[in-house]
Amino acid sequence: MTAAQLMRLARLIGREEFRAALPVPEGTPELDAGQRARLALLIDERQDAVAGTLVEEAAASDDVVDSASASAFAADRLAELDDLLTPGQRDTILARFDTLTAGWDSE
């Protein structure tokens, strides 16, 4: 895990919520077992927010033109966080993202 990964995840979750649940010094690349457990719970609680933020980022990307490219965009972003997400969390977030972007082909 890197500090950059934590910063990306904080942005997706919501910086204030992240700081409140996991007060780690800026630039800290390692979490202890208790912090990792709190982070896992926070991700579970904020999966809708993560999916929503990814939708906003995909909508702003010039590379996203339909739901398939949106799904690939989200999968790439979440792959960058593999050290921090469980496979189940990643799959749930992607499923929610795909639901939110399903109508992008018809627009």
C-alpha positions as CSV (number, residue, x, y, z in Angstrom):
1,M,0.0,0.0,0.0
2,T,1.2,3.5,-0.8
3,A,0.3,6.9,0.5
4,A,-1.0,7.7,-3.0
5,Q,-3.4,4.7,-2.8
6,L,-4.7,6.0,0.6
7,M,-5.2,9.5,-0.9
8,R,-7.1,8.1,-3.9
9,L,-9.3,6.0,-1.6
10,A,-10.0,8.9,0.7
11,R,-11.1,11.0,-2.3
12,L,-13.5,8.2,-3.4
13,I,-14.9,7.6,0.0
14,G,-15.1,11.3,1.0
15,R,-12.1,13.0,2.6
16,E,-14.0,14.0,5.8
17,E,-15.5,10.6,6.4
18,F,-12.1,9.0,5.7
19,R,-10.3,11.3,8.2
20,A,-13.0,10.8,10.9
21,A,-12.9,7.1,10.6
22,L,-9.2,6.6,10.0
23,P,-7.1,9.5,11.4
24,V,-3.7,8.7,9.9
25,P,-1.0,11.3,9.3
26,E,-0.7,12.6,5.8
27,G,1.7,10.5,3.7
28,T,1.5,7.4,5.9
29,P,1.9,4.4,3.7
30,E,1.3,1.6,6.2
31,L,-1.7,0.8,8.4
32,D,-1.7,-1.4,11.4
33,A,-4.2,-4.3,11.8
34,G,-6.7,-2.1,13.7
35,Q,-6.5,0.6,11.1
36,R,-7.0,-1.9,8.3
37,A,-10.0,-3.3,10.0
38,R,-11.5,0.2,10.4
39,L,-10.8,0.9,6.8
40,A,-12.5,-2.3,5.6
41,L,-15.6,-1.3,7.6
42,L,-15.5,2.2,6.2
43,I,-15.3,0.8,2.6
44,D,-18.2,-1.5,3.3
45,E,-20.3,1.4,4.6
46,R,-19.3,3.8,1.8
47,Q,-19.6,1.6,-1.3
48,D,-22.4,3.6,-2.8
49,A,-20.4,6.8,-2.3
50,V,-17.3,5.2,-3.9
51,A,-19.4,4.1,-6.9
52,G,-21.0,7.5,-7.2
53,T,-17.6,9.3,-7.1
54,L,-16.4,6.9,-9.8
55,V,-19.5,7.8,-11.9
56,E,-18.6,11.5,-11.6
57,E,-15.0,10.8,-12.6
58,A,-16.1,8.7,-15.6
59,A,-18.5,11.3,-16.8
60,A,-15.7,13.9,-16.7
61,S,-13.3,11.6,-18.7
62,D,-12.9,12.1,-22.4
63,D,-12.1,8.4,-22.7
64,V,-15.5,7.3,-21.5
65,V,-18.1,7.2,-24.3
66,D,-20.5,4.5,-23.2
67,S,-21.3,2.1,-20.4
68,A,-18.6,-0.4,-21.6
69,S,-15.9,2.2,-21.5
70,A,-17.3,3.5,-18.2
71,S,-17.1,0.0,-16.7
72,A,-13.5,-0.4,-17.9
73,F,-12.6,3.0,-16.5
74,A,-14.0,2.1,-13.1
75,A,-12.3,-1.3,-13.1
76,D,-9.0,0.3,-13.9
77,R,-9.4,2.8,-11.0
78,L,-10.3,0.1,-8.6
79,A,-7.4,-2.1,-9.7
80,E,-5.1,0.7,-8.6
81,L,-6.5,0.1,-5.1
82,D,-6.1,-3.7,-5.0
83,D,-4.0,-3.5,-1.8
84,L,-6.9,-1.8,0.0
85,L,-10.1,-3.5,-1.3
86,T,-11.2,-7.0,-0.9
87,P,-12.4,-8.8,-4.1
88,G,-15.9,-8.7,-2.7
89,Q,-15.8,-4.9,-2.1
90,R,-14.4,-4.3,-5.6
91,D,-17.1,-6.5,-7.2
92,T,-19.9,-4.8,-5.2
93,I,-18.6,-1.3,-6.1
94,L,-18.3,-2.3,-9.8
95,A,-21.9,-3.7,-9.8
96,R,-23.3,-0.5,-8.3
97,F,-21.2,1.5,-10.8
98,D,-22.6,-0.5,-13.7
99,T,-26.1,0.0,-12.5
100,L,-25.6,3.7,-12.3
101,T,-24.1,3.9,-15.8
102,A,-26.4,1.3,-17.5
103,G,-28.3,4.0,-19.4
104,W,-25.2,5.7,-20.9
105,D,-25.5,3.8,-24.1
106,S,-28.9,5.3,-24.9
107,E,-28.0,8.9,-24.4
